[in-house]
Amino acid sequence: MDITYTAGDAVRVSGLRYKKLDEILRSGLLKPSAGGGQGRGSPRRFTARDLLALRLAREILKAGIRVRTMVGALRYVQRGHGFPELHELVNVAIWTDGQEVVLCDKTKKKSAPGSSERCVSHFVDLGPAAEHVRRGIERLPSKQR
């Protein structure tokens, strides 16, 4: 069974305030992958990938960008097929134009992916966020999750 984390763990690891976490989840932009959150008293359970998506949401908000514009990328981080493990994201970035989402190897120099004619795109380095989440998980009290 995979390890899951509580909402309190999600707040500690992501750096989001509980109120902002609750707002993001209630709006339906992101949902806890490990279950819960269906009505009062139902504890929310998060995976490590959820924690990474929430950390990225915090960084996006801190940069002054609305989470809604990056929701496709955040959902891909949460549930995308073949998404690398946290420790494998050192040289990985994610590019999105709001519709298309592409993982990029930062060690290979190339122009922005896609042939989109959209005028705004975002390129997000996943390495620092993944490292923050990995260290945050290690600092959590070792308890039965």
Secondary structure, DSSP 8 states (H G I E B T S, - for coil): ----B-HHHHHHHH---HHHHHHHHHTTSS--TT---SSTT----B-HHHHHHHHHHHHHHHTT--GGGGHHHHHHHHH-TT---GGG-TTEEEEESSS-EEEEETTS-----S----S--EEEE-HHHHHHHHHHHHHS-----
